[in-house]
Amino acid sequence: QVQLVESGGGLVQAGGSLRLSCAASGRLFSNYAMGWFRQAPGKEREFVARITWSGGLTVYAESVKGRFTISRDNAKKLVYLQMNTLKPEDTAVYYCAVRISSLEYKYWGQGTQVTVSS
């Protein structure tokens, strides 16, 4: 079992930055890739970024490529999402999850709200 807790969200002006953290408990954390997703009001949850268990490979949604950076610290059981040059359309609840297979994410956190004002 893995439990995830996101933090670091808040209100920021367009062009600003935030760093989200995802703290994991459980001994399986370092064995799996991790992902960040987001869900804006009235919209479906969408993929943002993912990172392999070693941190050696990252993948990003086109909408955030070049602005967001995902990273992880397996010793601390943390996954980060550095978000720069934020836009109002980045406003959403951000979630982290464990990628247990190429088709499935599991053990979702409760989410952290990010609001970007114009």
Buried (B, 14 or more C-beta within 10 A) or exposed (E): EBEBBBEBBEEBEEEBEBEBBBBBEEEBBBEBBBBBBBBBEEEEBEBBBBBBBEBEEBBBBEBBEEBBBBBBEBEEBBBBBBBBEBBEEBBBBBBBBBBBEEEEBEBBBEBBEBBBEE
